[in-house]
Amino acid sequence: MRGKRIAYISQEPISSLDPLHVAGRQVAEAVRAHRGVSRAEAKRIALELLASVRLPDPEAVYAKYPHEMSGGMAQRVAIARALAGEPELLIADEPTTALDVSVQAGVLDLLVDLRDQRGMALILVTHDWGVLADACDRAIVMYAGQIVEDAPTRDLIAAPRHPYSAALLESIPAKVDPGAMLPMIGGTVPPPSNWPTSCRFAGRCRFATDDCTHAPIPLTRTDTGVSRCVHVDRLEEKEAADAVTTA
């Protein structure tokens, strides 16, 4: 299952690679493990994979150790290694966080192109709404170990149906006037040892009432997806009021 059907890319490309072996050997090793080919064939496939992730000189990169590579180059090697088993699903955990801003867009575009070319699914774990909007068809928002909202990305960004999603969107710096205080969510995330049995966001939620603190809150259907909130109607009312104010 791991490697052949599901592959993973971490957010620290350099630390995900073995410092004692050159990049090509690490990719070729994954190829041999998942495809059962000879060393020569594994090297040929590894060079193809390095080329497929848009490294300009695959032969040169094949012979480099991790400490000789930039973050962007190392992340592309890690992506090539993840593709060694021809996975159906690729999980990318904050794949651009550790990279320079100038490199982030290129890696994100690469992942989207590889997804489309290979017909595989891509799960992006991210805190970046821009990454979400650019690369994902569907968004799942999590809070304190629970899914709190699930909807098509465009719908969730335009009309969030959970207070946590709405508060995150309001905290995007680009949406705040220059010089104004950045909106923030008061309080802290409860630790796993102290997760409430009722709504886990209630202690920080501006819409919370007694109804939120008596029992577990199930995911319920909304006009855009599902939400773990009993006050979706209040979010809809706020959305309508904001629209009138903007108009």
C-alpha positions in Angstrom: 0.0 0.0 0.0 2.7 2.5 1.0 4.7 3.7 -1.9 2.8 1.9 -4.6 -0.7 3.2 -4.0 0.0 6.0 -1.5 3.1 8.2 -1.5 4.2 11.0 0.8 6.2 14.3 0.6 7.2 16.0 3.8 7.7 19.8 4.4 11.4 19.5 5.1 13.0 18.3 1.8 16.6 18.2 3.0 15.9 16.2 6.2 13.7 13.8 4.2 16.7 12.6 2.2 19.5 10.4 3.5 22.7 12.6 3.8 25.0 9.6 3.2 23.7 8.8 -0.3 23.5 10.7 -3.5 20.0 11.8 -4.7 19.9 9.4 -7.7 20.7 6.4 -5.6 17.8 7.2 -3.2 15.4 7.5 -6.1 16.7 4.4 -7.7 16.4 2.5 -4.5 12.7 3.4 -4.2 12.2 2.3 -7.9 13.8 -1.1 -7.2 11.7 -1.6 -4.0 8.4 -0.9 -5.7 9.0 -2.2 -9.3 11.4 -5.1 -8.8 13.7 -4.1 -11.7 17.5 -4.4 -12.1 20.0 -1.8 -10.9 20.6 -0.5 -14.5 16.8 -0.3 -15.2 16.3 1.5 -11.8 18.9 4.1 -12.7 17.3 4.7 -16.1 13.8 5.1 -14.5 15.3 7.3 -11.7 16.8 9.6 -14.4 13.4 9.8 -16.1 11.7 10.7 -12.8 14.3 13.4 -12.1 13.6 14.8 -15.5 9.8 14.6 -15.0 10.1 16.9 -12.0 11.7 19.5 -14.2 15.3 19.3 -12.9 17.4 20.8 -15.7 20.3 18.4 -15.6 19.1 15.0 -14.2 22.5 13.4 -14.6 24.2 16.0 -12.5 21.5 16.0 -9.8 21.7 12.1 -9.7 25.2 12.4 -8.4 24.6 15.2 -5.8 24.4 14.7 -2.1 21.5 16.4 -0.2 23.8 19.1 1.3 24.8 20.1 -2.3 21.3 20.9 -3.3 19.0 23.9 -2.7 15.7 23.5 -0.9 13.8 23.6 -4.2 16.0 21.0 -5.8 15.8 18.7 -2.8 12.0 18.9 -2.8 11.9 18.0 -6.5 14.1 15.0 -5.8 11.8 14.0 -2.9 8.8 14.3 -5.3 10.6 12.1 -7.9 11.3 9.5 -5.2 7.6 9.6 -4.1 6.6 8.9 -7.7 8.9 5.8 -7.9 6.0 3.4 -7.1 3.6 5.1 -9.5 1.1 5.9 -6.7 -2.6 6.6 -7.1 -2.5 9.1 -4.2 0.2 11.6 -3.3 0.0 13.3 0.1 2.0 16.5 0.3 2.5 17.9 3.8 3.1 21.7 3.5 5.4 21.0 0.5 6.3 24.7 -0.1 6.6 25.9 3.5 10.4 25.5 3.7 11.1 27.0 0.3 11.9 30.5 -0.9 8.8 32.4 -2.1 10.3 32.4 -5.7 10.5 28.6 -5.7 7.1 27.9 -4.1 5.0 28.6 -7.1 7.1 26.4 -9.3 6.9 23.4 -7.0 3.1 23.9 -6.6 2.6 24.1 -10.4 4.7 20.9 -10.7 2.6 19.0 -8.3 -0.6 20.0 -10.0 0.8 19.1 -13.5 2.0 15.7 -12.2 -1.4 15.1 -10.7 -3.1 15.8 -14.1 -0.5 13.9 -16.2 -0.5 10.8 -14.1 -4.2 10.7 -13.2 -3.4 10.5 -9.5 -5.2 12.2 -6.6 -3.3 14.9 -4.6 -3.9 15.7 -0.9 -2.3 19.0 0.1 -1.9 19.7 3.8 -1.5 23.5 4.1 -2.2 26.6 6.1 -1.9 28.8 2.9 -5.3 29.8 1.5 -3.5 30.8 -1.8 -2.1 27.3 -2.2 -5.6 25.9 -1.4 -7.3 28.1 -4.0 -4.7 27.4 -6.7 -4.4 23.7 -6.4 -7.4 22.1 -4.7 -10.9 21.2 -6.0 -12.2 20.4 -2.5 -11.2 21.8 0.9 -11.5 20.1 4.3 -10.9 22.3 7.4 -9.8 20.7 10.6 -9.8 22.0 14.1 -8.5 20.1 17.3 -8.4 16.8 15.5 -11.9 17.0 13.9 -13.2 17.9 10.4 -15.3 21.0 10.9 -16.1 21.8 7.3 -15.9 20.0 4.0 -16.9 21.8 0.7 -15.8 22.6 -2.8 -12.8 25.0 -2.4 -14.5 27.9 -4.3 -17.7 27.6 -2.2 -15.8 27.4 1.1 -13.7 30.5 0.3 -16.7 32.5 -0.9 -19.1 31.4 1.8 -17.7 29.5 4.8 -20.2 27.5 6.8 -18.2 27.1 10.0 -17.1 29.9 12.4 -13.5 28.6 12.4 -13.3 28.7 8.6 -14.8 32.2 8.5 -12.3 33.4 11.2 -9.3 32.0 9.3 -10.4 33.7 6.1 -10.9 37.0 7.9 -7.3 36.7 9.2 -5.7 36.8 5.7 -3.4 39.8 5.7 -4.3 40.7 2.1 -7.9 41.2 3.1 -7.0 43.8 5.8 -6.6 47.5 5.1 -3.0 48.8 5.4 -2.3 50.0 9.0 -5.3 48.2 10.4 -5.0 45.5 13.1 -5.0 42.0 11.7 -8.1 40.1 13.0 -7.2 37.2 15.2 -9.0 34.3 16.9 -8.9 34.7 20.7 -7.9 31.9 23.0 -5.9 28.8 22.1 -6.5 25.4 20.6 -7.4 22.9 23.4 -4.8 20.2 24.0 -5.7 16.6 22.9 -5.8 15.6 26.6 -8.6 18.2 27.2 -10.7 18.1 24.1 -14.3 18.8 24.9 -16.9 16.2 24.2 -19.1 19.0 22.7 -18.0 21.6 20.2 -14.2 21.9 20.4 -14.3 25.4 19.0 -17.0 26.8 21.3 -14.6 28.4 23.7 -13.2 30.7 20.9 -16.4 31.1 18.9 -18.3 34.4 18.6 -21.5 32.5 17.8 -21.3 30.0 20.6 -24.4 29.5 22.8 -25.4 26.9 25.4 -26.5 24.6 22.6 -22.9 24.2 21.6 -21.6 22.8 24.9 -24.0 20.0 25.9 -23.3 17.2 23.4 -21.1 16.3 20.5 -21.8 18.2 17.3 -22.3 16.1 14.2 -21.4 17.0 10.6 -24.6 18.2 9.0 -25.4 19.1 5.4 -25.3 22.7 4.3 -26.0 24.5 1.0 -22.3 24.0 0.0 -21.1 20.9 1.8 -21.1 19.8 5.4 -20.3 21.7 8.7 -19.9 20.7 12.3 -21.9 23.7 13.6 -25.4 24.3 14.9 -25.3 28.0 14.0 -24.8 27.8 10.2 -27.8 30.1 9.9 -26.0 32.8 11.8 -23.1 32.7 9.4 -25.5 32.9 6.5 -27.1 36.0 8.1 -23.7 37.6 8.6 -22.8 36.9 5.0 -26.0 38.6 3.9 -25.4 41.6 6.1 -21.9 41.9 4.8 -23.1 41.8 1.3 -25.6 44.7 2.0 -22.8 46.7 3.7 -20.5 46.2 0.7 -23.2 47.2 -1.8 
